[in-house]
Amino acid sequence: MEIKSKKLEDISIESEPTILTGNEKLDKWFSSDGGIVKGTSIFMTGTPGAGKTTFLMYLIKILKDQTIYLYERETLMSKVRVQTANLNVVNKNAFFADKNDVKNFNEFLKEIDEIKPSIVMVDSLQAIADEDFPELSGVEARILVLNTLRKWCEDNNSTLILIGHNTKDGEFAGENKIMQYCDAHIEMVFNQESGERIMSWGIKNRKGPMGKLFYEITETNFEIYDENEWKIKKINKNTNNLELGLYNFLETYFKFLNKKNIHYNDFVKE
């Protein structure tokens, strides 16, 4: 009988092909090899207002050489375009569709089978499962949609980024087993009290380290910071606020000083 098993030292370790974003912090965060690993499935959840769709549009903006397909089932693409107009997204290799364009999941599969995108983005798992497969239970429908997308992406060496929505309590609206089928889980959190936005690998990342990044959605861009950069930014911001507060206090104080006092000019200079 021929032995087909191997010793551990005889198993070769090969780096997986990746898609570089051009953002060094993002590339290191996505995988150990750097970049988004081809053929993998990434599940994304987050608090309301965290910017999940905005992040997808930012990726579309910086991945200009990739053929990307975004299927938007939560809202209309016209609304997404208005919502993310600050990013000024230009990508001639990107395709966009909502329910008005591609009415159901089966039509969507035919679309991507024709276009063969290297990255497939879907928003959201719940919307497709609940609307297109009412005859199945919620969990059954979601697993069907997820596994169908995973298999297509594996067969076509494409990367899947799939949004799942949280409940009002901040928990993922579905079963934990859904996440087990994916290679990685991105969690985006927006703290409304502090205004701080964090994205991290929530439950797992089979392709790289379990780190986190901070981000801001500005008037013109989607800015990303590592932990050290964010600490420095917070220190600088707090310092600037302290200096501004002190300046305002002194300015008000000077208004009430007796300008006829012989020491007034010397005091103001100091």
Helices and strands as residue ranges (DSSP letters): G 8-10, E 18-19, H 24-30, E 36-37, E 41-46, H 52-62, E 68-72, H 77-83, G 85-87, E 94-98, H 105-115, E 119-123, H 125-132, H 138-155, E 159-163, H 176-180, E 184-191, E 196-205, E 212-217, E 222-225, H 227-255, H 264-269
